[in-house]
């Protein structure tokens, strides 16, 4: 059985975030809980934005996904991604066609985003039953214009684009088709849900939102979905964030999948959904950008005083979180319940 997920938050805090090597003056923003990018001085007001991410919860289009998801995080700083370094670890049983498919998908995604592959690594891992792709993405920005998830301010409005569960539902439609069919999910519904994969990128909207100066913090809703993105943003900013479940968009296809498989859309991996905060007196500027780009959005709550804490007002009762829970993700749980056979 293959299990996917992250190490528990307490182990991250105990063994990872306390062991960060030498202190350097050119590290402007280093590893912190709730912040997904590093900001490195390149001299003057020029900074390098860096991020690295693996794909472990999908079987199809993993090279394409890996590029987009790593570049998404760079874009949440307001910088356009420029360069990527993919690491391709093939399973014990691999084929030339697998290498062809993965590298073709990486190339296609990189061309879509206008980024260059400038290095990386390839190899295979004995004992692994499926490929693992890790992409490091880099971009350039100006020091005074960098946006992170630590900038939310009391009184800001909280937004999410597109909705909860986008990526996870697309992966389920592609990789869990047999399970969904057994649960009575319609084939037409599955095809529509699989098309959500085309909405994974947030690069264009994140970069344009940052240009307005109205956005104070941004976070891509990856592992753990919208809920985890919100508590990470609250943690990084040291604020309480209060949102309402009924305001968070959940598409009909996602709701149908959730009912069939018994998952919570708010905790389903959701690359493509951008969580951000905007100044109350300038939020209209952010909304105009999204309207111009044709990106759907919803105002879902507000930033309160000191935290960190996330309050989700739900029909069944309030859900209150005080720490990120990186190990909690509905797709990871479903992989454990319905393991996929891979390595073909």
Phi, psi and omega per residue, in radians:
X1 nan 2.382 3.085
X2 -1.753 2.289 3.054
X3 -2.002 2.461 3.115
X4 -2.153 2.627 3.121
X5 2.717 -2.980 3.112
X6 -2.001 2.820 3.100
X7 -1.231 2.665 -3.131
X8 -0.982 2.608 -3.087
X9 -0.996 -0.661 -3.113
X10 -1.171 -0.571 3.094
X11 -1.284 -0.627 3.047
X12 -1.023 -0.829 -3.119
X13 -1.184 -0.605 -3.050
X14 -1.408 -0.733 -2.967
X15 -1.956 -0.278 -3.096
X16 -1.871 -0.983 -3.021
X17 -1.265 -0.210 3.077
X18 -1.673 -0.023 -3.080
X19 -2.219 1.400 -2.986
X20 -2.032 0.376 3.051
X21 1.220 -2.674 -3.074
X22 -1.291 2.600 3.022
X23 -1.468 2.285 3.136
X24 -2.241 2.479 -3.102
X25 -1.264 -0.309 -3.131
X26 -1.530 0.033 3.033
X27 -1.566 1.810 -3.105
X28 -1.370 -0.836 3.054
X29 -2.299 2.009 3.126
X30 -1.793 -2.899 -3.113
X31 -1.090 2.199 3.080
X32 -2.539 2.598 3.130
X33 -1.128 2.244 3.118
X34 1.608 -0.138 3.117
X35 -1.983 2.208 -3.026
X36 -1.762 -0.038 3.139
X37 -2.143 2.683 2.967
X38 -1.872 2.515 3.132
X39 -2.087 2.111 -3.016
X40 -2.151 2.287 -3.120
X41 -1.193 2.324 3.071
X42 -1.986 0.270 -3.131
X43 1.755 2.379 -3.091
X44 1.117 -2.365 3.128
X45 -1.737 0.187 3.135
X46 -1.526 2.338 -3.140
X47 -2.290 2.640 3.022
X48 -1.721 2.274 3.065
X49 -1.792 2.233 -3.064
X50 -2.273 2.535 3.080
X51 -2.710 2.564 3.101
X52 -2.349 2.392 -3.088
X53 -2.609 2.512 3.067
X54 -1.752 2.832 2.922
X55 -1.980 2.007 -3.126
X56 -2.258 -0.118 -3.036
X57 -1.945 0.375 -3.137
X58 -2.515 2.792 3.091
X59 -1.963 -0.668 -3.066
X60 -1.711 2.511 3.092
X61 0.958 0.640 -3.051
X62 -1.198 -0.589 3.086
X63 -1.151 -0.718 3.115
X64 -1.127 -0.795 3.114
X65 -1.068 -0.774 -3.067
X66 -1.049 -0.724 3.138
X67 -1.148 -0.861 -3.082
X68 -1.111 -0.716 -3.057
X69 -1.222 -0.700 3.091
X70 -1.161 -0.716 3.138
X71 -1.199 -0.560 3.079
X72 -0.965 -0.806 -3.073
X73 -1.154 -0.669 3.064
X74 -1.070 -0.722 -3.100
X75 -1.157 -0.479 3.121
X76 -1.146 -0.198 3.037
X77 -1.466 -0.185 -3.062
X78 1.694 -0.058 -3.120
X79 -1.730 2.491 3.055
X80 -1.344 2.285 3.059
X81 -1.156 2.496 -3.091
X82 -2.131 -0.679 -3.003
X83 -2.320 2.577 3.064
X84 -2.350 2.627 3.053
X85 -2.240 1.749 3.141
X86 -1.483 2.475 2.938
X87 -1.942 2.137 -3.115
X88 -1.946 1.966 3.069
X89 -1.914 1.889 -3.108
X90 -1.405 2.706 3.100
X91 -1.281 3.011 -3.124
X92 -1.026 -0.690 3.081
X93 -1.810 1.773 -3.107
X94 -2.236 2.924 -3.102
X95 -2.432 2.860 3.089
X96 -1.080 -0.638 -3.136
X97 -1.121 -0.560 3.097
X98 -1.162 -0.771 3.103
X99 -1.082 -0.746 3.132
X100 -1.050 -0.789 -3.104
X101 -1.163 -0.796 -3.093
X102 -1.132 -0.851 -3.100
X103 -1.206 -0.564 3.068
X104 -1.126 -0.710 3.108
X105 -1.173 -0.685 3.092
X106 -1.076 -0.805 3.141
X107 -1.073 -0.761 -3.112
X108 -1.101 -0.791 -3.138
X109 -1.144 -0.708 3.139
X110 -1.106 -0.671 3.109
X111 -1.191 -0.676 3.102
X112 -1.021 -0.677 -3.063
X113 -1.642 -0.139 -3.118
X114 1.273 0.513 3.124
X115 -1.881 2.720 -3.121
X116 -1.857 2.454 2.982
X117 -1.450 2.015 -3.025
X118 -2.006 0.119 3.141
X119 2.882 -2.873 3.136
X120 2.431 -2.690 -3.086
X121 -2.775 2.616 3.040
X122 -2.418 2.615 -3.139
X123 3.130 -2.928 3.071
X124 -2.385 2.737 -3.085
X125 -2.062 2.004 3.112
X126 -1.069 2.347 3.132
X127 1.620 -0.248 3.127
X128 -1.434 2.480 -3.101
X129 -1.813 -0.017 3.115
X130 -2.713 2.769 -3.128
X131 -1.248 2.613 3.048
X132 -2.182 2.246 -3.141
X133 -2.039 2.250 3.063
X134 -2.113 2.262 3.133
X135 -2.125 2.247 2.957
X136 -1.739 2.209 -3.125
X137 -2.027 2.530 -3.099
X138 -2.323 2.556 3.063
X139 -2.560 2.999 3.109
X140 -2.041 2.487 3.110
X141 -2.556 3.087 3.061
X142 -1.800 2.380 -3.007
X143 -0.925 -0.805 -3.073
X144 -1.331 -0.073 -3.077
X145 -2.005 0.077 -3.118
X146 -1.284 2.318 3.062
X147 -1.872 2.355 3.012
X148 -2.233 3.136 3.092
X149 -1.380 0.052 -3.103
X150 -1.682 0.080 -2.983
X151 -1.725 0.044 -3.105
X152 -1.078 2.444 -3.085
X153 -2.158 2.631 3.117
X154 -0.946 2.276 -3.129
X155 1.685 -0.220 3.102
X156 -1.139 2.659 3.005
X157 -1.556 2.572 -3.125
X158 -1.897 2.305 -3.102
X159 -2.204 2.776 2.922
X160 -2.418 2.431 3.070
X161 -1.676 2.631 3.001
X162 1.175 -0.913 3.099
X163 2.317 3.124 -3.052
X164 -1.519 2.500 2.947
X165 1.425 0.267 -3.023
X166 -1.058 -1.023 -3.066
X167 -1.120 -0.819 -3.103
X168 -1.037 -0.701 3.130
X169 -1.163 -0.701 3.090
X170 -1.090 -0.715 3.110
X171 -1.141 -0.742 3.107
X172 -1.057 -0.738 -3.128
X173 -1.123 -0.553 -3.129
X174 -1.488 -0.723 -2.958
X175 -1.844 -0.264 -3.100
X176 -2.091 0.527 -3.045
X177 -1.046 -0.679 -3.131
X178 -1.118 -0.729 -3.136
X179 -1.161 -0.774 -3.140
X180 -1.102 -0.702 3.114
X181 -1.097 -0.728 3.101
X182 -1.084 -0.527 3.140
X183 -1.482 0.016 3.076
X184 1.542 0.257 3.119
X185 -1.333 2.306 -3.084
X186 -1.157 2.483 -3.129
X187 -1.080 -0.674 3.126
X188 -1.093 -0.708 3.112
X189 -1.103 -0.707 3.141
X190 -1.138 -0.678 3.129
X191 -1.148 -0.709 3.099
X192 -1.116 -0.733 -3.133
X193 -1.156 -0.644 -3.139
X194 -1.114 -0.512 -3.131
X195 -1.224 -0.238 3.113
X196 -1.070 -0.344 -3.133
X197 -1.030 -0.466 -3.132
X198 -1.228 -0.165 -3.117
X199 -1.809 0.246 -3.031
X200 -1.133 -0.586 -3.041
X201 -1.307 2.427 2.983
X202 -2.088 0.190 -3.003
X203 -1.042 -0.885 -3.059
X204 -1.071 -0.865 -3.080
X205 -1.213 -0.639 -3.137
X206 -1.132 -0.778 -3.135
X207 -1.136 -0.738 -3.131
X208 -1.212 -0.662 3.086
X209 -1.084 -0.741 -3.130
X210 -1.079 -0.595 -3.120
X211 -1.098 -0.477 -3.101
X212 -1.210 -0.488 -3.033
X213 1.342 0.015 -3.127
X214 -1.505 -0.351 -3.077
X215 -1.584 2.289 -3.080
X216 -1.770 -0.432 3.140
X217 -2.716 2.556 3.087
X218 -2.449 2.597 3.124
X219 -2.663 2.265 3.059
X220 -1.368 2.378 -3.076
X221 -1.537 1.366 -3.119
X222 -1.551 -2.219 -3.092
X223 -0.967 2.247 -3.090
X224 1.612 -0.144 3.005
X225 1.198 -2.741 -3.077
X226 -1.098 -0.685 -3.121
X227 -1.088 -0.807 3.141
X228 -1.181 -0.668 3.097
X229 -1.050 -0.696 -3.126
X230 -1.183 -0.767 -3.126
X231 -1.245 -0.555 3.068
X232 -1.179 -0.710 3.101
X233 -1.123 -0.727 3.102
X234 -1.089 -0.712 -3.141
X235 -1.163 -0.813 -3.128
X236 -1.102 -0.628 -3.095
X237 -1.541 -0.240 -3.107
X238 1.193 0.584 -3.069
X239 -2.191 2.857 2.970
X240 -1.624 2.284 3.078
X241 -2.001 2.272 -3.104
X242 -2.090 2.134 -3.134
X243 -2.309 2.874 -3.130
X244 -2.079 2.195 -3.083
X245 -0.941 -0.755 -3.056
X246 -1.178 -0.253 3.124
X247 -1.553 -0.244 -3.105
X248 -1.492 2.056 -3.081
X249 -1.110 2.313 3.006
X250 -2.306 1.994 -3.075
X251 -1.178 2.752 -3.104
X252 -1.020 -0.698 -3.137
X253 -1.116 -0.721 -3.135
X254 -1.169 -0.717 3.113
X255 -1.104 -0.693 3.120
X256 -1.117 -0.747 3.094
X257 -1.101 -0.746 -3.113
X258 -1.072 -0.729 3.133
X259 -1.206 -0.642 -3.127
X260 -1.224 -0.702 -3.049
X261 -1.806 -0.117 3.083
X262 1.248 0.816 3.088
X263 -2.093 2.834 3.137
X264 -1.675 1.985 -3.099
X265 -0.996 -0.511 -3.107
X266 -1.215 -0.374 3.136
X267 -1.863 0.215 3.116
X268 -1.619 2.303 3.138
X269 -0.800 2.343 -2.940
X270 -2.518 0.800 3.014
X271 -0.946 2.404 -3.016
X272 1.915 -0.458 3.031
X273 -1.611 2.176 3.133
X274 -1.870 2.093 3.052
X275 -1.632 2.253 3.128
X276 -2.605 2.803 3.072
X277 -2.051 2.573 -3.110
X278 -2.410 2.543 3.100
X279 -1.021 2.394 -3.100
X280 -0.988 -0.689 -3.079
X281 -1.478 -0.031 3.136
X282 -2.265 0.128 -3.065
X283 -1.100 -0.458 3.095
X284 -1.034 -0.568 3.105
X285 -1.137 -0.724 3.104
X286 -1.133 -0.731 3.136
X287 -1.097 -0.686 -3.140
X288 -1.120 -0.672 3.090
X289 -1.055 -0.823 -3.111
X290 -1.152 -0.662 3.086
X291 -1.102 -0.756 -3.140
X292 -1.087 -0.650 -3.125
X293 -1.449 -0.155 -3.116
X294 1.286 0.498 3.136
X295 -1.752 2.150 3.122
X296 -1.233 2.659 -3.102
X297 -2.724 2.916 3.063
X298 -2.598 2.433 2.983
X299 -1.474 2.110 -2.949
X300 -2.029 -0.127 -3.124
X301 3.043 -2.745 -3.096
X302 -2.606 2.810 3.095
X303 -1.615 2.208 3.141
X304 -1.731 -2.683 -3.099
X305 -1.378 -2.561 -3.000
X306 -1.111 2.602 -3.132
X307 -2.479 -2.464 0.127
X308 -1.473 2.483 3.092
X309 -2.894 2.519 3.034
X310 -2.093 2.250 3.064
X311 -2.044 2.050 3.050
X312 -1.885 1.966 3.094
X313 -1.392 1.958 -3.110
X314 -2.000 2.794 3.121
X315 -1.082 -0.575 -3.099
X316 -1.522 -0.033 -3.107
X317 2.255 2.749 -3.078
X318 -1.198 2.437 2.996
X319 -1.862 2.113 -3.071
X320 -2.085 2.199 -3.140
X321 -2.174 2.454 3.117
X322 -2.054 -0.122 3.102
X323 -2.503 2.636 3.008
X324 -1.053 2.650 3.109
X325 -2.246 1.237 -3.037
X326 -1.065 -0.363 3.138
X327 -1.403 -0.176 -3.063
X328 -1.668 1.977 3.091
X329 -2.711 2.323 -3.051
X330 -1.206 -0.575 3.107
X331 -1.146 -0.717 3.097
X332 -1.055 -0.701 3.124
X333 -1.138 -0.684 -3.135
X334 -1.234 -0.583 3.034
X335 -1.058 -0.652 3.136
X336 -1.239 -0.661 3.134
X337 -1.264 -0.649 -3.074
X338 -2.254 1.268 -3.080
X339 -1.073 2.410 3.128
X340 -1.649 2.515 3.068
X341 -1.554 2.161 -3.037
X342 -2.263 -2.983 3.099
X343 1.455 0.283 -3.141
X344 -1.422 nan nan
